[in-house]
Amino acid sequence: MITLRGLTKRYGEKTVVDDLTFAVPPGRVTGFLGPNGAGKSTTMRMTVGLDAPHAGEVLIDGKRYAELRHPLREVGALLEAKALHPGRSAGKHLLAMARSNGIPARRVEEALATVGLTDVAGKRAGQFSLGMGQRLGIAGALLGDPGVLMFDEPVNGLDPDGVRWVRQLMRSLAEEGRTVFVSSHLMSEMQLTADRLVVIGKGKLLADATLDEFIAANSRSTVAVRVPVPAELRKLDERLRDAGITTRVTGADELLAHDVAVGTVGDLAHELGVRLHGLGERTASLEQAYMELTASSVEYGTGVAA
């Protein structure tokens, strides 16, 4: 388990991480989300002692990272895929890591096999593509068979097959009872991978909830209605608006009604004698809920509407 208590980090006069307090439990994949500059990478760096907080602490199973005797056996982290000696082969890079933490040499071959790099074990890491570098970084995180794993943008540079592989790997690690903490900007991938979400903006905690709880709390309920006759679509739209329901016509035969029950829309259509070709609740995506929550926390927005 990872536990953060009042974690605060400043660079000059800017507070990058502001009094963060939350826990990352074992047995689940916890997604770590936030806009660029929110403080995600800084938080992860402080977790493994690469940055020092100005206040608060991060504990790994009750201990600070500096107190761990063999840290790679307890915490595996992928923070920067290219943070390695470019002249070393993939195998030698992992072997050096293993020797520094008393990890058996056989784990090098096992880790390379897990990430699909066995055939390039003798290739210099500096010649790796971005995707291969990501795989080598993941191998390094898995090397000590740790109970706590952290990944910062693990699918960066991977092809679709690699992205799916990472997703399956994250979930399998969590199913083994490990703590898995993953930062990503890919909302669609997080929706398929994460069980829980921690969301920060401008260094502050915005949400700490299960995936379903987060989406429900940060999105509007929407009913989609398909009406094949344009005149009847307009009639139903007017009736819904008269009832104080917010609507939006999205096509020649479809409208969306917000914050209303499916049954209410169906009953109003029946009263008007409007024939429907479709009626159902439309579930919001993680991306929609995330954008709604973090709209006021974006530091580097483009000002262009999507």
SVG drawing of the C-alpha trace seen along z (x, -y; Angstrom):
<svg xmlns="http://www.w3.org/2000/svg" viewBox="-51 -33 79 51">
<polyline fill="none" stroke="black" stroke-width="0.4" points="0.0,0.0 1.1,-3.6 0.0,-6.2 0.3,-9.9 -0.1,-12.3 -0.1,-16.0 2.4,-15.8 3.5,-19.2 6.1,-20.3 7.1,-23.8 9.4,-25.1 10.2,-28.7 7.0,-30.4 4.9,-27.9 3.2,-25.0 3.2,-22.0 1.8,-19.5 -0.5,-20.9 -1.3,-18.8 -2.1,-15.6 -3.6,-12.9 -4.8,-9.6 -4.0,-5.9 -3.4,-3.5 -4.7,-0.1 -3.4,3.4 -5.4,5.7 -6.6,2.9 -5.4,0.8 -5.5,-2.9 -5.4,-5.4 -3.7,-8.7 -5.2,-11.5 -4.8,-15.2 -4.0,-17.8 -0.4,-18.6 1.3,-20.4 -1.1,-19.0 1.8,-17.4 1.4,-13.7 5.0,-13.0 6.3,-15.1 4.2,-13.0 5.5,-9.8 9.1,-11.1 8.6,-11.9 7.2,-8.4 10.5,-6.9 12.8,-9.5 13.8,-11.3 12.3,-14.5 12.0,-15.7 8.7,-17.1 8.5,-20.4 5.9,-18.9 4.2,-15.6 5.3,-12.1 4.8,-9.1 4.9,-5.6 5.3,-2.3 3.7,0.4 4.3,-1.9 7.9,-2.9 9.5,-5.7 11.4,-4.7 14.8,-5.6 14.1,-3.1 13.7,-0.2 16.7,2.1 16.2,3.5 13.9,1.0 13.6,2.8 12.2,5.9 9.4,3.8 8.7,1.0 9.0,1.2 8.7,-2.1 8.7,-3.2 9.0,-7.0 11.3,-7.7 11.7,-5.0 15.0,-6.4 16.6,-6.7 19.3,-4.1 22.8,-3.8 22.5,-3.9 25.7,-1.8 24.5,1.1 22.5,4.0 19.0,4.6 20.3,7.7 23.3,5.9 21.1,3.0 18.8,5.2 21.7,7.3 23.2,4.2 19.9,3.3 19.6,6.9 23.1,6.9 22.5,3.6 19.6,5.0 20.5,8.6 18.1,9.9 18.9,13.3 20.3,13.1 17.6,15.5 15.1,12.7 16.7,10.8 15.7,13.5 12.2,13.8 11.6,10.0 12.8,9.8 10.5,12.7 7.5,11.1 7.9,7.9 8.7,9.7 12.4,8.5 14.2,11.9 15.3,11.7 17.0,8.3 18.6,8.9 22.0,8.3 21.0,5.1 22.2,1.7 19.4,-0.1 20.3,-3.4 19.2,-1.8 15.7,-0.9 12.7,-2.6 10.4,-4.5 8.1,-1.5 11.0,0.9 12.3,-1.5 9.0,-1.4 9.0,2.4 12.5,2.4 11.4,-0.2 8.5,2.1 10.9,5.0 13.0,3.0 10.0,2.3 9.1,6.0 12.7,7.2 12.5,7.5 9.0,9.0 7.8,6.2 4.4,5.9 4.1,2.2 4.3,1.0 4.1,-2.6 3.9,-3.4 4.0,-6.9 2.5,-6.9 3.4,-3.2 1.8,-2.9 3.7,-5.9 5.1,-4.8 3.4,-1.4 1.4,-0.1 -2.2,1.0 -1.1,4.6 1.4,3.2 -1.3,1.0 -3.5,4.0 -0.7,6.0 0.1,3.3 -3.6,3.2 -3.7,6.9 -0.4,6.8 -1.7,4.1 -4.8,6.0 -3.0,9.3 -0.6,7.7 -3.5,6.3 -5.2,9.6 -2.1,11.1 -2.7,8.7 -0.1,6.1 -0.5,2.3 -0.6,0.9 -0.5,-2.9 -0.7,-4.1 -0.6,-7.7 -1.9,-8.2 -3.5,-10.8 -5.4,-8.2 -8.9,-8.3 -10.3,-5.5 -7.5,-3.2 -7.9,-4.1 -11.6,-3.3 -10.7,0.2 -7.9,0.7 -8.5,-1.2 -10.7,-0.1 -10.1,-3.3 -9.2,-6.8 -7.2,-9.6 -7.5,-12.9 -5.5,-16.0 -5.5,-19.5 -3.0,-22.3 -1.5,-20.1 -4.8,-19.6 -6.8,-16.4 -10.0,-16.6 -11.3,-13.1 -10.6,-9.7 -13.2,-7.2 -14.0,-4.0 -14.3,-4.4 -18.1,-4.1 -18.5,-6.5 -16.3,-9.0 -18.2,-8.9 -21.6,-9.1 -20.5,-12.1 -19.0,-14.1 -21.4,-13.6 -25.0,-14.3 -27.5,-11.6 -28.7,-11.6 -31.5,-9.9 -31.2,-9.4 -34.4,-9.4 -34.7,-8.5 -37.8,-9.8 -38.1,-9.0 -40.5,-11.8 -38.9,-15.3 -42.2,-17.0 -42.8,-14.6 -39.2,-15.1 -39.8,-18.8 -43.1,-18.2 -41.4,-16.0 -38.6,-18.5 -41.0,-21.3 -42.9,-19.2 -39.8,-18.2 -38.6,-21.8 -42.1,-22.9 -41.6,-20.4 -38.4,-22.1 -36.1,-19.4 -32.9,-20.5 -32.7,-19.0 -30.4,-19.0 -31.2,-17.9 -28.2,-16.0 -29.4,-14.8 -32.3,-14.6 -33.9,-11.9 -32.3,-12.1 -32.4,-14.3 -30.8,-14.1 -32.6,-14.9 -30.6,-15.6 -31.2,-14.9 -34.4,-13.0 -35.5,-9.4 -36.0,-7.2 -39.6,-6.5 -40.5,-10.1 -39.4,-10.7 -41.2,-7.6 -44.4,-8.6 -44.4,-12.1 -43.8,-10.6 -46.7,-8.3 -49.0,-11.1 -48.2,-13.0 -48.6,-9.9 -45.0,-10.1 -43.5,-7.0 -40.0,-6.1 -37.3,-4.1 -35.0,-4.3 -35.1,-5.2 -32.4,-4.6 -30.0,-6.0 -26.6,-7.1 -23.7,-6.4 -21.0,-9.1 -17.5,-8.1 -14.6,-8.6 -13.2,-11.3 -16.5,-13.3 -16.5,-13.1 -12.9,-13.9 -13.2,-17.0 -16.1,-18.2 -14.2,-17.9 -10.9,-19.3 -12.1,-22.1 -11.1,-24.8 -7.7,-23.1 -6.1,-23.1 -3.0,-25.3 -1.9,-24.9 -5.1,-24.9 -5.2,-25.8 -8.4,-27.8 -9.8,-25.7 -13.1,-24.1 -13.2,-20.4"/>
</svg>
